[in-house]
């Protein structure tokens, strides 16, 4: 099923907005870790301690970069992430579901 131009624009906007929220959260956590944001909640409320913070930050940067590629592909209307791929979709859904369950 082909998306209309309006649907594609709306979804692209939502993707960029979610990326911005994620990046702001990562930056907020980094500012707290460096001691530059006393007005934000303490680190214990941001960070579970499941992995060391440097590795967490690195993984968040990788996620933001990959998600930026997704957003760019949708904004341009072509690219790897715009082309529907059933196996990739099922795999990402399974991974996301496991991640959600583990984090809860």
PyMOL commands that set and color helices and strands:
alter all, ss='L'
color gray80, all
select helices_A, chain A and resi 5-34+43-46+53-76+86-103
alter helices_A, ss='H'
color red, helices_A
deselect
rebuild
show_as cartoon
